[in-house]
Each structure stands twice: as C-alpha cells, then as structure tokens.
Amino acid sequence: MYYRIPSQFVTLDPGVAPTGEAIYNVNPRFAFRLLVVGTYEVTIRIPKVSRKA
C-alpha cells in the first residue's frame, strides 16, 4: 500500500529534510498479505506522528 501526503499538509522536524522548504511530500509505505478470503479492516499506527487540530 502506498499513500502520499502533499507538503502543504505536513510540517517536518528540522533536519529530517535536506532543506526547510515546503517542497517535500510524505510517502509512507506499508505491506501486508491476506491469505484468507474475507472482509478486513486495517489500522495503521505510525509512532512519533502528531496531528494538528
């Protein structure tokens, strides 16, 4: 699974990106396999992430 969060919705900590410009998207990637037919709800928790209110 691949998800893209555009830079206008993200604030990165200093030192994470090469520059302080708001030109970097956040692209979390994760993988999982379902081997049995059915309906599933998948919850992804990413540590050290906060949401602005």
PDB file of N, CA, C, O and CB in Angstrom:
ATOM      1  N   MET A   1       0.848  -1.167   0.000  1.00  0.00           N
ATOM      2  CA  MET A   1       0.000   0.000   0.000  1.00  0.00           C
ATOM      3  C   MET A   1       0.891   1.225   0.000  1.00  0.00           C
ATOM      4  O   MET A   1       1.924   1.249   0.669  1.00  0.00           O
ATOM      5  CB  MET A   1      -0.963   0.000   1.211  1.00  0.00           C
ATOM      6  N   TYR A   2       0.502   2.221  -0.733  1.00  0.00           N
ATOM      7  CA  TYR A   2       1.290   3.442  -0.869  1.00  0.00           C
ATOM      8  C   TYR A   2       0.352   4.624  -0.672  1.00  0.00           C
ATOM      9  O   TYR A   2      -0.748   4.653  -1.224  1.00  0.00           O
ATOM     10  CB  TYR A   2       2.011   3.514  -2.264  1.00  0.00           C
ATOM     11  N   TYR A   3       0.785   5.585   0.107  1.00  0.00           N
ATOM     12  CA  TYR A   3      -0.051   6.738   0.407  1.00  0.00           C
ATOM     13  C   TYR A   3       0.797   7.996   0.306  1.00  0.00           C
ATOM     14  O   TYR A   3       1.938   7.997   0.769  1.00  0.00           O
ATOM     15  CB  TYR A   3      -0.695   6.615   1.816  1.00  0.00           C
ATOM     16  N   ARG A   4       0.286   9.049  -0.275  1.00  0.00           N
ATOM     17  CA  ARG A   4       1.043  10.292  -0.447  1.00  0.00           C
ATOM     18  C   ARG A   4       0.340  11.416   0.295  1.00  0.00           C
ATOM     19  O   ARG A   4      -0.857  11.636   0.107  1.00  0.00           O
ATOM     20  CB  ARG A   4       1.203  10.646  -1.951  1.00  0.00           C
ATOM     21  N   ILE A   5       1.093  12.144   1.153  1.00  0.00           N
ATOM     22  CA  ILE A   5       0.568  13.309   1.856  1.00  0.00           C
ATOM     23  C   ILE A   5       1.302  14.528   1.289  1.00  0.00           C
ATOM     24  O   ILE A   5       2.510  14.656   1.486  1.00  0.00           O
ATOM     25  CB  ILE A   5       0.757  13.184   3.434  1.00  0.00           C
ATOM     26  N   PRO A   6       0.602  15.423   0.592  1.00  0.00           N
ATOM     27  CA  PRO A   6       1.245  16.594  -0.013  1.00  0.00           C
ATOM     28  C   PRO A   6       1.889  17.509   1.034  1.00  0.00           C
ATOM     29  O   PRO A   6       1.440  17.568   2.179  1.00  0.00           O
ATOM     30  CB  PRO A   6       0.224  17.384  -0.825  1.00  0.00           C
ATOM     31  N   SER A   7       2.931  18.210   0.634  1.00  0.00           N
ATOM     32  CA  SER A   7       3.733  19.017   1.552  1.00  0.00           C
ATOM     33  C   SER A   7       2.942  20.124   2.234  1.00  0.00           C
ATOM     34  O   SER A   7       3.301  20.513   3.346  1.00  0.00           O
ATOM     35  CB  SER A   7       4.888  19.619   0.815  1.00  0.00           C
ATOM     36  N   GLN A   8       1.888  20.649   1.626  1.00  0.00           N
ATOM     37  CA  GLN A   8       1.134  21.721   2.274  1.00  0.00           C
ATOM     38  C   GLN A   8       0.388  21.241   3.517  1.00  0.00           C
ATOM     39  O   GLN A   8      -0.090  22.062   4.299  1.00  0.00           O
ATOM     40  CB  GLN A   8       0.152  22.325   1.293  1.00  0.00           C
ATOM     41  N   PHE A   9       0.280  19.926   3.714  1.00  0.00           N
ATOM     42  CA  PHE A   9      -0.389  19.375   4.883  1.00  0.00           C
ATOM     43  C   PHE A   9       0.590  18.804   5.905  1.00  0.00           C
ATOM     44  O   PHE A   9       0.172  18.184   6.882  1.00  0.00           O
ATOM     45  CB  PHE A   9      -1.360  18.304   4.458  1.00  0.00           C
ATOM     46  N   VAL A  10       1.891  19.008   5.687  1.00  0.00           N
ATOM     47  CA  VAL A  10       2.913  18.381   6.518  1.00  0.00           C
ATOM     48  C   VAL A  10       3.880  19.429   7.065  1.00  0.00           C
ATOM     49  O   VAL A  10       4.256  20.368   6.364  1.00  0.00           O
ATOM     50  CB  VAL A  10       3.679  17.317   5.717  1.00  0.00           C
ATOM     51  N   THR A  11       4.272  19.258   8.315  1.00  0.00           N
ATOM     52  CA  THR A  11       5.348  20.049   8.899  1.00  0.00           C
ATOM     53  C   THR A  11       6.401  19.060   9.380  1.00  0.00           C
ATOM     54  O   THR A  11       6.140  18.245  10.265  1.00  0.00           O
ATOM     55  CB  THR A  11       4.832  20.976  10.076  1.00  0.00           C
ATOM     56  N   LEU A  12       7.587  19.137   8.795  1.00  0.00           N
ATOM     57  CA  LEU A  12       8.653  18.208   9.162  1.00  0.00           C
ATOM     58  C   LEU A  12       9.530  18.802  10.251  1.00  0.00           C
ATOM     59  O   LEU A  12       9.720  20.017  10.309  1.00  0.00           O
ATOM     60  CB  LEU A  12       9.500  17.849   7.939  1.00  0.00           C
ATOM     61  N   ASP A  13      10.062  17.950  11.111  1.00  0.00           N
ATOM     62  CA  ASP A  13      11.013  18.399  12.122  1.00  0.00           C
ATOM     63  C   ASP A  13      12.291  18.864  11.438  1.00  0.00           C
ATOM     64  O   ASP A  13      12.669  18.320  10.400  1.00  0.00           O
ATOM     65  CB  ASP A  13      11.316  17.271  13.141  1.00  0.00           C
ATOM     66  N   PRO A  14      12.964  19.868  12.009  1.00  0.00           N
ATOM     67  CA  PRO A  14      14.230  20.323  11.426  1.00  0.00           C
ATOM     68  C   PRO A  14      15.241  19.176  11.320  1.00  0.00           C
ATOM     69  O   PRO A  14      15.379  18.367  12.238  1.00  0.00           O
ATOM     70  CB  PRO A  14      14.821  21.467  12.266  1.00  0.00           C
ATOM     71  N   GLY A  15      15.932  19.123  10.199  1.00  0.00           N
ATOM     72  CA  GLY A  15      16.937  18.085   9.992  1.00  0.00           C
ATOM     73  C   GLY A  15      16.428  16.829   9.307  1.00  0.00           C
ATOM     74  O   GLY A  15      17.225  15.981   8.905  1.00  0.00           O
ATOM     75  N   VAL A  16      15.107  16.693   9.167  1.00  0.00           N
ATOM     76  CA  VAL A  16      14.561  15.499   8.504  1.00  0.00           C
ATOM     77  C   VAL A  16      14.724  15.614   6.992  1.00  0.00           C
ATOM     78  O   VAL A  16      15.100  14.649   6.327  1.00  0.00           O
ATOM     79  CB  VAL A  16      13.067  15.303   8.867  1.00  0.00           C
ATOM     80  N   ALA A  17      14.442  16.790   6.458  1.00  0.00           N
ATOM     81  CA  ALA A  17      14.574  17.033   5.020  1.00  0.00           C
ATOM     82  C   ALA A  17      15.855  17.836   4.775  1.00  0.00           C
ATOM     83  O   ALA A  17      16.323  18.531   5.677  1.00  0.00           O
ATOM     84  CB  ALA A  17      13.319  17.791   4.456  1.00  0.00           C
ATOM     85  N   PRO A  18      16.421  17.753   3.585  1.00  0.00           N
ATOM     86  CA  PRO A  18      17.655  18.485   3.283  1.00  0.00           C
ATOM     87  C   PRO A  18      17.528  20.004   3.421  1.00  0.00           C
ATOM     88  O   PRO A  18      18.505  20.674   3.752  1.00  0.00           O
ATOM     89  CB  PRO A  18      18.099  18.156   1.890  1.00  0.00           C
ATOM     90  N   THR A  19      16.327  20.557   3.171  1.00  0.00           N
ATOM     91  CA  THR A  19      16.113  21.999   3.319  1.00  0.00           C
ATOM     92  C   THR A  19      14.831  22.219   4.119  1.00  0.00           C
ATOM     93  O   THR A  19      14.065  21.284   4.354  1.00  0.00           O
ATOM     94  CB  THR A  19      16.031  22.709   1.921  1.00  0.00           C
ATOM     95  N   GLY A  20      14.612  23.447   4.525  1.00  0.00           N
ATOM     96  CA  GLY A  20      13.403  23.772   5.281  1.00  0.00           C
ATOM     97  C   GLY A  20      12.224  24.152   4.407  1.00  0.00           C
ATOM     98  O   GLY A  20      11.169  24.528   4.917  1.00  0.00           O
ATOM     99  N   GLU A  21      12.391  24.058   3.098  1.00  0.00           N
ATOM    100  CA  GLU A  21      11.323  24.415   2.175  1.00  0.00           C
ATOM    101  C   GLU A  21      10.182  23.398   2.229  1.00  0.00           C
ATOM    102  O   GLU A  21      10.401  22.213   2.482  1.00  0.00           O
ATOM    103  CB  GLU A  21      11.869  24.519   0.750  1.00  0.00           C
ATOM    104  N   ALA A  22       8.972  23.876   1.989  1.00  0.00           N
ATOM    105  CA  ALA A  22       7.793  23.001   1.993  1.00  0.00           C
ATOM    106  C   ALA A  22       7.587  22.367   0.622  1.00  0.00           C
ATOM    107  O   ALA A  22       6.533  22.529   0.006  1.00  0.00           O
ATOM    108  CB  ALA A  22       6.534  23.790   2.407  1.00  0.00           C
ATOM    109  N   ILE A  23       8.595  21.650   0.151  1.00  0.00           N
ATOM    110  CA  ILE A  23       8.507  21.013  -1.179  1.00  0.00           C
ATOM    111  C   ILE A  23       8.583  19.496  -1.088  1.00  0.00           C
ATOM    112  O   ILE A  23       8.630  18.813  -2.111  1.00  0.00           O
ATOM    113  CB  ILE A  23       9.625  21.525  -2.090  1.00  0.00           C
ATOM    114  N   TYR A  24       8.597  18.961   0.143  1.00  0.00           N
ATOM    115  CA  TYR A  24       8.766  17.520   0.324  1.00  0.00           C
ATOM    116  C   TYR A  24       7.447  16.889   0.743  1.00  0.00           C
ATOM    117  O   TYR A  24       6.838  17.320   1.723  1.00  0.00           O
ATOM    118  CB  TYR A  24       9.862  17.222   1.369  1.00  0.00           C
ATOM    119  N   ASN A  25       7.005  15.883   0.017  1.00  0.00           N
ATOM    120  CA  ASN A  25       5.824  15.121   0.372  1.00  0.00           C
ATOM    121  C   ASN A  25       6.219  14.011   1.346  1.00  0.00           C
ATOM    122  O   ASN A  25       7.375  13.594   1.409  1.00  0.00           O
ATOM    123  CB  ASN A  25       5.142  14.537  -0.893  1.00  0.00           C
ATOM    124  N   VAL A  26       5.242  13.555   2.087  1.00  0.00           N
ATOM    125  CA  VAL A  26       5.454  12.415   2.973  1.00  0.00           C
ATOM    126  C   VAL A  26       4.822  11.203   2.291  1.00  0.00           C
ATOM    127  O   VAL A  26       3.650  11.232   1.916  1.00  0.00           O
ATOM    128  CB  VAL A  26       4.837  12.664   4.414  1.00  0.00           C
ATOM    129  N   ASN A  27       5.601  10.149   2.137  1.00  0.00           N
ATOM    130  CA  ASN A  27       5.141   8.973   1.404  1.00  0.00           C
ATOM    131  C   ASN A  27       5.305   7.700   2.236  1.00  0.00           C
ATOM    132  O   ASN A  27       6.233   6.924   2.005  1.00  0.00           O
ATOM    133  CB  ASN A  27       5.906   8.841   0.084  1.00  0.00           C
ATOM    134  N   PRO A  28       4.404   7.481   3.208  1.00  0.00           N
ATOM    135  CA  PRO A  28       4.510   6.239   3.973  1.00  0.00           C
ATOM    136  C   PRO A  28       4.159   5.035   3.099  1.00  0.00           C
ATOM    137  O   PRO A  28       3.251   5.089   2.270  1.00  0.00           O
ATOM    138  CB  PRO A  28       3.590   6.287   5.209  1.00  0.00           C
ATOM    139  N   ARG A  29       4.889   3.970   3.303  1.00  0.00           N
ATOM    140  CA  ARG A  29       4.627   2.714   2.579  1.00  0.00           C
ATOM    141  C   ARG A  29       4.514   1.585   3.594  1.00  0.00           C
ATOM    142  O   ARG A  29       5.235   1.560   4.591  1.00  0.00           O
ATOM    143  CB  ARG A  29       5.759   2.409   1.530  1.00  0.00           C
ATOM    144  N   PHE A  30       3.627   0.674   3.340  1.00  0.00           N
ATOM    145  CA  PHE A  30       3.492  -0.478   4.213  1.00  0.00           C
ATOM    146  C   PHE A  30       2.962  -1.645   3.390  1.00  0.00           C
ATOM    147  O   PHE A  30       2.320  -1.463   2.356  1.00  0.00           O
ATOM    148  CB  PHE A  30       2.555  -0.166   5.418  1.00  0.00           C
ATOM    149  N   ALA A  31       3.243  -2.824   3.868  1.00  0.00           N
ATOM    150  CA  ALA A  31       2.834  -4.029   3.139  1.00  0.00           C
ATOM    151  C   ALA A  31       2.162  -5.013   4.087  1.00  0.00           C
ATOM    152  O   ALA A  31       2.518  -5.101   5.263  1.00  0.00           O
ATOM    153  CB  ALA A  31       4.048  -4.693   2.448  1.00  0.00           C
ATOM    154  N   PHE A  32       1.210  -5.736   3.576  1.00  0.00           N
ATOM    155  CA  PHE A  32       0.599  -6.836   4.315  1.00  0.00           C
ATOM    156  C   PHE A  32      -0.008  -7.798   3.304  1.00  0.00           C
ATOM    157  O   PHE A  32      -0.297  -7.435   2.164  1.00  0.00           O
ATOM    158  CB  PHE A  32      -0.483  -6.319   5.328  1.00  0.00           C
ATOM    159  N   ARG A  33      -0.190  -9.022   3.750  1.00  0.00           N
ATOM    160  CA  ARG A  33      -0.766 -10.047   2.884  1.00  0.00           C
ATOM    161  C   ARG A  33      -1.983 -10.653   3.557  1.00  0.00           C
ATOM    162  O   ARG A  33      -1.966 -10.938   4.754  1.00  0.00           O
ATOM    163  CB  ARG A  33       0.271 -11.140   2.551  1.00  0.00           C
ATOM    164  N   LEU A  34      -3.026 -10.846   2.787  1.00  0.00           N
ATOM    165  CA  LEU A  34      -4.231 -11.518   3.267  1.00  0.00           C
ATOM    166  C   LEU A  34      -4.332 -12.839   2.530  1.00  0.00           C
ATOM    167  O   LEU A  34      -4.438 -12.876   1.304  1.00  0.00           O
ATOM    168  CB  LEU A  34      -5.519 -10.639   3.050  1.00  0.00           C
ATOM    169  N   LEU A  35      -4.297 -13.915   3.287  1.00  0.00           N
ATOM    170  CA  LEU A  35      -4.273 -15.237   2.670  1.00  0.00           C
ATOM    171  C   LEU A  35      -5.614 -15.958   2.768  1.00  0.00           C
ATOM    172  O   LEU A  35      -5.773 -17.059   2.242  1.00  0.00           O
ATOM    173  CB  LEU A  35      -3.199 -16.079   3.308  1.00  0.00           C
ATOM    174  N   VAL A  36      -6.574 -15.336   3.442  1.00  0.00           N
ATOM    175  CA  VAL A  36      -7.889 -15.950   3.583  1.00  0.00           C
ATOM    176  C   VAL A  36      -8.923 -14.956   3.074  1.00  0.00           C
ATOM    177  O   VAL A  36      -8.874 -13.775   3.416  1.00  0.00           O
ATOM    178  CB  VAL A  36      -8.177 -16.362   5.071  1.00  0.00           C
ATOM    179  N   VAL A  37      -9.849 -15.428   2.266  1.00  0.00           N
ATOM    180  CA  VAL A  37     -10.896 -14.573   1.719  1.00  0.00           C
ATOM    181  C   VAL A  37     -11.756 -14.038   2.855  1.00  0.00           C
ATOM    182  O   VAL A  37     -12.103 -14.775   3.778  1.00  0.00           O
ATOM    183  CB  VAL A  37     -11.762 -15.344   0.693  1.00  0.00           C
ATOM    184  N   GLY A  38     -12.098 -12.759   2.785  1.00  0.00           N
ATOM    185  CA  GLY A  38     -12.952 -12.165   3.811  1.00  0.00           C
ATOM    186  C   GLY A  38     -12.925 -10.655   3.720  1.00  0.00           C
ATOM    187  O   GLY A  38     -12.376 -10.080   2.779  1.00  0.00           O
ATOM    188  N   THR A  39     -13.525 -10.024   4.711  1.00  0.00           N
ATOM    189  CA  THR A  39     -13.543  -8.572   4.807  1.00  0.00           C
ATOM    190  C   THR A  39     -12.669  -8.172   5.986  1.00  0.00           C
ATOM    191  O   THR A  39     -12.812  -8.721   7.079  1.00  0.00           O
ATOM    192  CB  THR A  39     -15.001  -8.024   4.967  1.00  0.00           C
ATOM    193  N   TYR A  40     -11.781  -7.235   5.777  1.00  0.00           N
ATOM    194  CA  TYR A  40     -10.824  -6.841   6.805  1.00  0.00           C
ATOM    195  C   TYR A  40     -10.836  -5.339   6.997  1.00  0.00           C
ATOM    196  O   TYR A  40     -11.116  -4.584   6.066  1.00  0.00           O
ATOM    197  CB  TYR A  40      -9.418  -7.316   6.445  1.00  0.00           C
ATOM    198  N   GLU A  41     -10.531  -4.914   8.211  1.00  0.00           N
ATOM    199  CA  GLU A  41     -10.282  -3.500   8.496  1.00  0.00           C
ATOM    200  C   GLU A  41      -8.845  -3.408   8.977  1.00  0.00           C
ATOM    201  O   GLU A  41      -8.464  -4.064   9.946  1.00  0.00           O
ATOM    202  CB  GLU A  41     -11.299  -2.916   9.570  1.00  0.00           C
ATOM    203  N   VAL A  42      -8.050  -2.595   8.301  1.00  0.00           N
ATOM    204  CA  VAL A  42      -6.633  -2.465   8.629  1.00  0.00           C
ATOM    205  C   VAL A  42      -6.407  -1.084   9.244  1.00  0.00           C
ATOM    206  O   VAL A  42      -6.782  -0.069   8.656  1.00  0.00           O
ATOM    207  CB  VAL A  42      -5.733  -2.673   7.359  1.00  0.00           C
ATOM    208  N   THR A  43      -5.798  -1.050  10.421  1.00  0.00           N
ATOM    209  CA  THR A  43      -5.469   0.195  11.104  1.00  0.00           C
ATOM    210  C   THR A  43      -3.959   0.334  11.128  1.00  0.00           C
ATOM    211  O   THR A  43      -3.252  -0.551  11.610  1.00  0.00           O
ATOM    212  CB  THR A  43      -6.060   0.231  12.549  1.00  0.00           C
ATOM    213  N   ILE A  44      -3.470   1.447  10.606  1.00  0.00           N
ATOM    214  CA  ILE A  44      -2.031   1.705  10.570  1.00  0.00           C
ATOM    215  C   ILE A  44      -1.724   2.749  11.629  1.00  0.00           C
ATOM    216  O   ILE A  44      -2.326   3.823  11.633  1.00  0.00           O
ATOM    217  CB  ILE A  44      -1.560   2.181   9.148  1.00  0.00           C
ATOM    218  N   ARG A  45      -0.803   2.451  12.518  1.00  0.00           N
ATOM    219  CA  ARG A  45      -0.355   3.403  13.529  1.00  0.00           C
ATOM    220  C   ARG A  45       1.106   3.719  13.272  1.00  0.00           C
ATOM    221  O   ARG A  45       1.948   2.825  13.190  1.00  0.00           O
ATOM    222  CB  ARG A  45      -0.562   2.846  14.969  1.00  0.00           C
ATOM    223  N   ILE A  46       1.389   4.997  13.149  1.00  0.00           N
ATOM    224  CA  ILE A  46       2.754   5.435  12.879  1.00  0.00           C
ATOM    225  C   ILE A  46       3.266   6.164  14.115  1.00  0.00           C
ATOM    226  O   ILE A  46       2.737   7.220  14.463  1.00  0.00           O
ATOM    227  CB  ILE A  46       2.824   6.353  11.608  1.00  0.00           C
ATOM    228  N   PRO A  47       4.285   5.625  14.788  1.00  0.00           N
ATOM    229  CA  PRO A  47       4.789   6.278  16.002  1.00  0.00           C
ATOM    230  C   PRO A  47       5.458   7.616  15.698  1.00  0.00           C
ATOM    231  O   PRO A  47       5.965   7.838  14.599  1.00  0.00           O
ATOM    232  CB  PRO A  47       5.775   5.363  16.718  1.00  0.00           C
ATOM    233  N   LYS A  48       5.450   8.490  16.681  1.00  0.00           N
ATOM    234  CA  LYS A  48       6.098   9.805  16.601  1.00  0.00           C
ATOM    235  C   LYS A  48       5.489  10.695  15.531  1.00  0.00           C
ATOM    236  O   LYS A  48       6.195  11.485  14.904  1.00  0.00           O
ATOM    237  CB  LYS A  48       7.573   9.639  16.332  1.00  0.00           C
ATOM    238  N   VAL A  49       4.177  10.573  15.315  1.00  0.00           N
ATOM    239  CA  VAL A  49       3.474  11.421  14.373  1.00  0.00           C
ATOM    240  C   VAL A  49       2.361  12.108  15.144  1.00  0.00           C
ATOM    241  O   VAL A  49       1.669  11.473  15.939  1.00  0.00           O
ATOM    242  CB  VAL A  49       2.916  10.603  13.153  1.00  0.00           C
ATOM    243  N   SER A  50       2.188  13.400  14.914  1.00  0.00           N
ATOM    244  CA  SER A  50       1.115  14.112  15.580  1.00  0.00           C
ATOM    245  C   SER A  50       0.223  14.775  14.541  1.00  0.00           C
ATOM    246  O   SER A  50       0.641  15.041  13.414  1.00  0.00           O
ATOM    247  CB  SER A  50       1.676  15.154  16.563  1.00  0.00           C
ATOM    248  N   ARG A  51      -0.992  15.029  14.939  1.00  0.00           N
ATOM    249  CA  ARG A  51      -1.970  15.644  14.053  1.00  0.00           C
ATOM    250  C   ARG A  51      -2.320  17.009  14.608  1.00  0.00           C
ATOM    251  O   ARG A  51      -2.626  17.151  15.792  1.00  0.00           O
ATOM    252  CB  ARG A  51      -3.240  14.758  13.904  1.00  0.00           C
ATOM    253  N   LYS A  52      -2.273  18.009  13.748  1.00  0.00           N
ATOM    254  CA  LYS A  52      -2.656  19.351  14.168  1.00  0.00           C
ATOM    255  C   LYS A  52      -4.170  19.456  14.181  1.00  0.00           C
ATOM    256  O   LYS A  52      -4.843  18.936  13.291  1.00  0.00           O
ATOM    257  CB  LYS A  52      -2.040  20.423  13.239  1.00  0.00           C
ATOM    258  N   ALA A  53      -4.697  20.117  15.172  1.00  0.00           N
ATOM    259  CA  ALA A  53      -6.158  20.286  15.282  1.00  0.00           C
ATOM    260  C   ALA A  53      -6.616  21.457  14.462  1.00  0.00           C
ATOM    261  O   ALA A  53      -7.809  21.758  14.428  1.00  0.00           O
ATOM    262  CB  ALA A  53      -6.585  20.477  16.739  1.00  0.00           C
TER     263      ALA A  53
END
